[in-house]
Amino acid sequence: MSEAVKKSRRQFNVMSFAQTVHYRLPLAGIVSILHRISGLLIFLLLPFILYLLDKSLTSEISFEYFKGYVSHPLVKLVILALSWAYLHHFCAGVRHLLMDLHLGLDKDSARKSSVAVFAVSLPLAALVALKLFGVF
């Protein structure tokens, strides 16, 4: 086959497992992965949350029962994790919607918007934690 007819092949840089251990994921990638994890957490626990809401609204006795149930520290941690998941998923979702509008697609803007997601969602989750554990 002549040189003119040969097609150039794409070359892929395939990393071995030993190289992936040392790979440092950019902050935008971490936000994207956490967005997926938080969405999965919300999706999996949504039927349980709706069941508890349904049962707590049936009578005053069931509401008082669940109110006592929620006072346990381990349950509060689960509620805090769900609150963080919702807040992070919402903030990262707004970031992704802006990226769908072709805003902030370059590397520097993506880094700044991922920092903004953490700068908004983590303090809001801290406020929820303070309220949940009775600081105010």
N, CA, C and O of each residue as an XYZ file, in Angstrom:
544
protein
N       0.843     -1.161      0.000
C       0.000      0.000      0.000
C       0.891      1.228      0.000
O       1.883      1.278      0.728
N       0.554      2.194     -0.792
C       1.397      3.386     -0.893
C       1.177      4.297      0.307
O       0.203      4.155      1.046
N       2.096      5.229      0.483
C       2.049      6.162      1.617
C       0.826      7.069      1.535
O       0.276      7.441      2.572
N       0.385      7.434      0.336
C      -0.743      8.344      0.178
C      -2.060      7.672      0.547
O      -2.998      8.341      0.980
N      -2.136      6.354      0.377
C      -3.381      5.640      0.624
C      -3.526      5.255      2.099
O      -4.643      5.078      2.585
N      -2.406      5.125      2.811
C      -2.459      4.735      4.216
C      -3.208      5.796      5.019
O      -2.986      6.997      4.869
N      -4.083      5.318      5.858
C      -4.821      6.231      6.724
C      -4.082      6.343      8.059
O      -3.566      5.361      8.592
N      -4.049      7.542      8.569
C      -3.398      7.699      9.872
C      -4.348      7.187     10.954
O      -5.550      7.454     10.928
N      -3.795      6.467     11.879
C      -4.583      5.909     12.964
C      -4.479      6.807     14.178
O      -3.451      7.436     14.428
N      -5.548      6.850     14.911
C      -5.522      7.594     16.166
C      -4.701      6.820     17.176
O      -4.745      5.591     17.237
N      -3.963      7.555     17.952
C      -3.210      6.927     19.023
C      -3.808      7.394     20.343
O      -3.951      8.593     20.581
N      -4.150      6.449     21.188
C      -4.731      6.756     22.483
C      -3.695      6.545     23.564
O      -2.903      5.603     23.524
N      -3.719      7.442     24.526
C      -2.821      7.320     25.665
C      -3.548      6.528     26.744
O      -4.314      7.090     27.527
N      -3.304      5.228     26.780
C      -3.960      4.357     27.744
C      -3.068      4.259     28.975
O      -1.885      3.929     28.892
N      -3.686      4.563     30.135
C      -2.907      4.542     31.373
C      -3.057      3.182     32.045
O      -4.125      2.570     32.012
N      -1.989      2.732     32.641
C      -2.069      1.505     33.407
C      -2.628      1.825     34.786
O      -2.745      2.990     35.167
N      -2.971      0.782     35.527
C      -3.531      1.001     36.866
C      -2.541      1.719     37.764
O      -2.943      2.548     38.580
N      -1.275      1.423     37.636
C      -0.259      2.076     38.465
C      -0.205      3.578     38.187
O       0.085      4.365     39.088
N      -0.481      3.976     36.952
C      -0.486      5.403     36.625
C      -1.760      6.088     37.106
O      -1.725      7.273     37.438
N      -2.882      5.374     37.153
C      -4.134      5.995     37.583
C      -4.132      6.314     39.066
O      -4.862      7.206     39.499
N      -3.339      5.618     39.850
C      -3.252      5.903     41.282
C      -2.668      7.290     41.505
O      -3.048      7.980     42.452
N      -1.758      7.698     40.652
C      -1.083      8.991     40.812
C      -1.755     10.113     40.034
O      -1.308     11.258     40.087
N      -2.835      9.792     39.306
C      -3.536     10.811     38.529
C      -4.324     11.719     39.459
O      -5.061     11.242     40.322
N      -4.173     13.006     39.289
C      -4.882     13.974     40.129
C      -6.053     14.548     39.343
O      -5.870     15.285     38.374
N      -7.251     14.198     39.776
C      -8.469     14.640     39.106
C      -8.666     16.128     39.343
O      -8.521     16.585     40.476
N      -8.991     16.901     38.308
C      -9.243     18.328     38.519
C     -10.501     18.540     39.360
O     -11.350     17.656     39.471
N     -10.600     19.723     39.943
C     -11.716     20.027     40.829
C     -13.056     19.919     40.108
O     -14.042     19.482     40.701
N     -13.102     20.307     38.851
C     -14.345     20.185     38.073
C     -14.760     18.722     37.948
O     -15.954     18.421     37.967
N     -13.810     17.817     37.821
C     -14.113     16.392     37.759
C     -14.634     15.861     39.079
O     -15.531     15.018     39.106
N     -14.071     16.354     40.179
C     -14.543     15.947     41.503
C     -15.980     16.415     41.717
O     -16.808     15.666     42.237
N     -16.278     17.655     41.317
C     -17.644     18.170     41.437
C     -18.593     17.333     40.594
O     -19.704     17.036     41.034
N     -18.185     16.953     39.409
C     -19.027     16.152     38.530
C     -19.303     14.772     39.130
O     -20.437     14.294     39.087
N     -18.290     14.140     39.678
C     -18.481     12.825     40.300
C     -19.376     12.936     41.530
O     -20.259     12.103     41.731
N     -19.153     13.961     42.355
C     -20.008     14.150     43.532
C     -21.441     14.480     43.133
O     -22.376     14.133     43.854
N     -21.625     15.143     41.996
C     -22.968     15.426     41.490
C     -23.696     14.121     41.184
O     -24.880     13.978     41.490
N     -22.994     13.185     40.587
C     -23.590     11.891     40.269
C     -23.878     11.089     41.539
O     -24.933     10.467     41.657
N     -22.933     11.104     42.491
C     -23.122     10.375     43.742
C     -24.294     10.949     44.527
O     -25.111     10.199     45.060
N     -24.382     12.285     44.602
C     -25.480     12.891     45.346
C     -26.820     12.610     44.671
O     -27.820     12.393     45.356
N     -26.854     12.611     43.352
C     -28.084     12.269     42.648
C     -28.509     10.835     42.903
O     -29.697     10.559     43.068
N     -27.557      9.926     42.936
C     -27.860      8.527     43.227
C     -28.371      8.375     44.655
O     -29.322      7.631     44.895
N     -27.758      9.065     45.596
C     -28.174      9.006     46.992
C     -29.608      9.524     47.148
O     -30.421      8.918     47.845
N     -29.905     10.630     46.504
C     -31.257     11.181     46.567
C     -32.252     10.216     45.922
O     -33.334      9.980     46.461
N     -31.886      9.666     44.777
C     -32.775      8.753     44.057
C     -33.072      7.500     44.870
O     -34.218      7.056     44.934
N     -32.043      6.928     45.489
C     -32.237      5.686     46.235
C     -33.023      5.896     47.524
O     -33.785      5.015     47.922
N     -32.859      7.030     48.179
C     -33.524      7.259     49.455
C     -34.848      8.006     49.335
O     -35.544      8.181     50.335
N     -35.204      8.443     48.149
C     -36.455      9.176     47.975
C     -37.694      8.352     48.351
O     -38.583      8.902     49.002
N     -37.807      7.076     47.986
C     -38.986      6.311     48.430
C     -39.070      6.218     49.958
O     -40.163      6.300     50.518
N     -37.952      6.053     50.624
C     -37.930      5.982     52.083
C     -38.373      7.306     52.692
O     -39.135      7.322     53.659
N     -37.902      8.407     52.135
C     -38.272      9.732     52.634
C     -39.759      9.981     52.433
O     -40.427     10.498     53.328
N     -40.277      9.624     51.281
C     -41.705      9.809     51.017
C     -42.565      8.912     51.906
O     -43.652      9.311     52.323
N     -42.088      7.714     52.193
C     -42.809      6.819     53.103
C     -42.876      7.431     54.505
O     -43.932      7.445     55.137
N     -41.735      7.934     54.981
C     -41.727      8.556     56.310
C     -42.617      9.793     56.343
O     -43.309     10.026     57.334
N     -42.611     10.578     55.290
C     -43.475     11.750     55.230
C     -44.944     11.344     55.257
O     -45.750     11.949     55.964
N     -45.286     10.322     54.486
C     -46.657      9.841     54.450
C     -47.107      9.359     55.828
O     -48.203      9.691     56.280
N     -46.264      8.581     56.488
C     -46.631      8.045     57.808
C     -46.671      9.133     58.876
O     -47.479      9.060     59.802
N     -45.821     10.124     58.758
C     -45.812     11.182     59.772
C     -47.016     12.110     59.638
O     -47.387     12.783     60.600
N     -47.621     12.150     58.473
C     -48.776     13.021     58.257
C     -50.111     12.343     58.540
O     -51.151     12.993     58.441
N     -50.116     11.071     58.885
C     -51.379     10.371     59.101
C     -52.043     10.787     60.409
O     -53.265     10.930     60.456
N     -51.266     10.982     61.469
C     -51.862     11.378     62.754
C     -50.810     12.093     63.598
O     -49.623     12.103     63.272
N     -51.288     12.697     64.705
C     -50.366     13.375     65.618
C     -49.471     12.378     66.332
O     -48.318     12.682     66.636
N     -49.994     11.198     66.598
C     -49.211     10.170     67.301
C     -48.042      9.713     66.432
O     -46.915      9.587     66.911
N     -48.316      9.467     65.160
C     -47.222      9.037     64.278
C     -46.207     10.161     64.084
O     -45.011      9.895     63.968
N     -46.668     11.419     64.048
C     -45.737     12.540     63.932
C     -44.827     12.600     65.158
O     -43.618     12.785     65.018
N     -45.390     12.447     66.356
C     -44.579     12.472     67.578
C     -43.615     11.292     67.619
O     -42.497     11.418     68.119
N     -44.044     10.145     67.096
C     -43.164      8.979     67.044
C     -41.948      9.267     66.162
O     -40.814      9.003     66.562
N     -42.179      9.802     64.973
C     -41.068     10.105     64.066
C     -40.234     11.277     64.562
O     -39.039     11.356     64.276
N     -40.855     12.184     65.299
C     -40.102     13.292     65.884
C     -39.091     12.756     66.903
O     -37.954     13.224     66.963
N     -39.511     11.781     67.696
C     -38.594     11.134     68.628
C     -37.537     10.313     67.911
O     -36.393     10.238     68.360
N     -37.910      9.705     66.814
C     -36.990      8.903     66.018
C     -35.889      9.773     65.414
O     -34.732      9.358     65.348
N     -36.246     10.969     64.977
C     -35.296     11.880     64.339
C     -34.342     12.501     65.360
O     -33.304     13.041     64.977
N     -34.670     12.436     66.636
C     -33.786     13.017     67.649
C     -32.529     12.175     67.890
O     -31.609     12.633     68.567
N     -32.473     10.968     67.356
C     -31.281     10.117     67.506
C     -30.134     10.693     66.665
O     -30.352     11.088     65.520
N     -28.909     10.747     67.222
C     -27.778     11.363     66.500
C     -27.434     10.687     65.174
O     -27.030     11.363     64.227
N     -27.586      9.380     65.093
C     -27.265      8.683     63.847
C     -28.268      9.051     62.743
O     -27.894      9.200     61.579
N     -29.520      9.194     63.117
C     -30.538      9.602     62.150
C     -30.270     11.037     61.704
O     -30.477     11.379     60.540
N     -29.813     11.866     62.623
C     -29.466     13.247     62.266
C     -28.324     13.285     61.258
O     -28.316     14.127     60.359
N     -27.362     12.380     61.402
C     -26.262     12.317     60.432
C     -26.767     11.899     59.050
O     -26.290     12.405     58.035
N     -27.726     10.980     59.011
C     -28.300     10.571     57.729
C     -29.059     11.740     57.106
O     -28.973     11.969     55.899
N     -29.798     12.475     57.926
C     -30.516     13.648     57.429
C     -29.533     14.700     56.935
O     -29.776     15.351     55.919
N     -28.429     14.868     57.646
C     -27.404     15.818     57.213
C     -26.785     15.386     55.886
O     -26.543     16.222     55.015
N     -26.527     14.094     55.726
C     -25.975     13.594     54.455
C     -26.961     13.824     53.309
O     -26.557     14.200     52.209
N     -28.230     13.604     53.560
C     -29.235     13.858     52.529
C     -29.352     15.341     52.219
O     -29.540     15.727     51.065
N     -29.242     16.171     53.246
C     -29.304     17.619     53.025
C     -28.114     18.080     52.196
O     -28.260     18.875     51.267
N     -26.920     17.565     52.546
C     -25.741     17.920     51.743
C     -25.921     17.443     50.305
O     -25.605     18.170     49.363
N     -26.429     16.219     50.136
C     -26.608     15.680     48.788
C     -27.543     16.565     47.977
O     -27.282     16.848     46.807
N     -28.633     17.001     48.602
C     -29.570     17.869     47.887
C     -28.927     19.204     47.538
O     -29.029     19.667     46.402
N     -28.266     19.824     48.511
C     -27.663     21.141     48.279
C     -26.560     21.072     47.223
O     -26.482     21.926     46.340
N     -25.711     20.050     47.321
C     -24.635     19.906     46.333
C     -25.216     19.608     44.948
O     -24.767     20.164     43.946
N     -26.209     18.732     44.904
C     -26.799     18.364     43.615
C     -27.463     19.581     42.972
O     -27.377     19.766     41.758
N     -28.116     20.399     43.772
C     -28.757     21.597     43.243
C     -27.718     22.578     42.695
O     -27.854     23.068     41.574
N     -26.676     22.862     43.490
C     -25.656     23.826     43.057
C     -24.889     23.320     41.833
O     -24.637     24.082     40.899
N     -24.521     22.047     41.837
C     -23.816     21.484     40.685
C     -24.745     21.412     39.472
O     -24.288     21.544     38.336
N     -26.026     21.208     39.699
C     -26.981     21.204     38.591
C     -27.091     22.563     37.933
O     -27.184     22.657     36.710
N     -27.080     23.626     38.739
C     -27.083     24.981     38.181
C     -25.811     25.201     37.360
O     -25.853     25.795     36.283
N     -24.681     24.714     37.881
C     -23.410     24.828     37.151
C     -23.501     24.103     35.803
O     -23.061     24.633     34.782
N     -24.066     22.901     35.800
C     -24.186     22.145     34.556
C     -25.161     22.813     33.583
O     -24.951     22.772     32.371
N     -26.218     23.422     34.105
C     -27.140     24.144     33.227
C     -26.447     25.333     32.564
O     -26.667     25.605     31.384
N     -25.613     26.037     33.324
C     -24.856     27.142     32.738
C     -23.881     26.638     31.676
O     -23.667     27.296     30.658
N     -23.298     25.479     31.919
C     -22.399     24.912     30.926
C     -23.170     24.475     29.681
O     -22.630     24.525     28.575
N     -24.423     24.048     29.844
C     -25.252     23.716     28.682
C     -25.544     24.948     27.829
O     -25.792     24.839     26.628
N     -25.513     26.110     28.459
C     -25.693     27.370     27.734
C     -24.370     27.901     27.189
O     -24.292     29.036     26.720
N     -23.337     27.073     27.256
C     -21.988     27.384     26.773
C     -21.352     28.533     27.558
O     -20.610     29.342     27.002
N     -21.651     28.591     28.844
C     -21.009     29.563     29.726
C     -20.040     28.815     30.635
O     -20.405     27.816     31.256
N     -18.827     29.295     30.707
C     -17.844     28.697     31.604
C     -17.294     27.366     31.145
O     -17.085     26.472     31.964
N     -17.056     27.216     29.865
C     -16.545     25.949     29.360
C     -15.021     25.871     29.349
O     -14.460     24.777     29.298
N     -14.351     27.012     29.395
C     -12.884     26.946     29.372
C     -12.374     26.484     30.739
O     -13.109     26.479     31.726
N     -11.125     26.106     30.768
C     -10.545     25.457     31.941
C     -10.595     26.347     33.178
O     -10.939     25.872     34.260
N     -10.266     27.603     33.041
C     -10.234     28.503     34.195
C     -11.638     28.763     34.732
O     -11.842     28.769     35.946
N     -12.603     28.976     33.850
C     -13.987     29.204     34.289
C     -14.584     27.950     34.923
O     -15.349     28.046     35.883
N     -14.247     26.789     34.402
C     -14.748     25.540     34.976
C     -14.206     25.350     36.391
O     -14.927     24.901     37.281
N     -12.945     25.690     36.593
C     -12.364     25.588     37.934
C     -13.044     26.559     38.886
O     -13.361     26.206     40.022
N     -13.269     27.794     38.418
C     -13.916     28.796     39.272
C     -15.355     28.403     39.607
O     -15.803     28.596     40.738
N     -16.069     27.860     38.645
C     -17.448     27.472     38.928
C     -17.512     26.256     39.851
O     -18.448     26.132     40.642
N     -16.532     25.360     39.761
C     -16.518     24.219     40.683
C     -16.164     24.664     42.096
O     -16.671     24.106     43.069
N     -15.298     25.667     42.213
C     -15.018     26.240     43.537
C     -16.280     26.902     44.078
O     -16.566     26.809     45.272
N     -17.039     27.571     43.206
C     -18.275     28.235     43.625
C     -19.301     27.217     44.127
O     -20.035     27.494     45.075
N     -19.353     26.048     43.499
C     -20.282     25.007     43.952
C     -19.955     24.618     45.387
O     -20.849     24.526     46.228
N     -18.678     24.390     45.667
C     -18.283     24.055     47.039
C     -18.475     25.232     47.987
O     -18.863     25.045     49.140
N     -18.204     26.445     47.507
C     -18.317     27.634     48.355
C     -19.765     27.923     48.737
O     -20.014     28.579     49.749
N     -20.714     27.451     47.954
C     -22.121     27.664     48.279
C     -22.693     26.458     49.027
O     -23.363     26.628     50.046
N     -22.438     25.255     48.538
C     -23.095     24.077     49.109
C     -22.555     23.691     50.486
O     -23.331     23.277     51.348
N     -21.261     23.814     50.711
C     -20.712     23.415     52.007
C     -21.137     24.340     53.154
O     -21.504     23.832     54.214
N     -21.105     25.672     52.998
C     -21.621     26.504     54.095
C     -23.125     26.314     54.343
O     -23.573     26.366     55.489
N     -23.894     26.097     53.290
C     -25.319     25.825     53.484
C     -25.527     24.509     54.244
O     -26.399     24.417     55.109
N     -24.726     23.502     53.917
C     -24.807     22.230     54.642
C     -24.361     22.415     56.095
O     -24.898     21.769     56.995
N     -23.383     23.294     56.325
C     -22.958     23.574     57.700
C     -24.072     24.270     58.480
O     -24.264     23.995     59.665
N     -24.803     25.166     57.826
C     -25.942     25.812     58.486
C     -27.023     24.788     58.836
O     -27.612     24.850     59.915
N     -27.280     23.857     57.933
C     -28.250     22.795     58.211
C     -27.774     21.957     59.389
O     -28.575     21.578     60.243
N     -26.479     21.663     59.443
C     -25.932     20.871     60.551
C     -26.083     21.613     61.876
O     -26.448     21.018     62.890
N     -25.802     22.907     61.863
C     -25.944     23.684     63.093
C     -27.399     23.701     63.563
O     -27.667     23.562     64.756
N     -28.325     23.868     62.643
C     -29.743     23.862     63.001
C     -30.193     22.479     63.438
O     -30.973     22.347     64.380
N     -29.709     21.453     62.763
C     -30.107     20.083     63.052
C     -29.640     19.628     64.438
O     -30.367     18.931     65.146
N     -28.440     20.021     64.812
C     -27.887     19.609     66.098
C     -28.165     20.619     67.219
O     -27.595     20.518     68.306
N     -29.043     21.591     66.949
C     -29.561     22.451     67.994
C     -28.681     23.597     68.438
O     -28.832     24.076     69.561
N     -27.774     24.051     67.606
C     -26.935     25.183     67.990
C     -27.772     26.459     68.007
O     -27.587     27.305     68.883
N     -28.673     26.608     67.069
C     -29.595     27.753     67.073
C     -30.979     27.322     66.653
O     -31.892     28.146     66.596
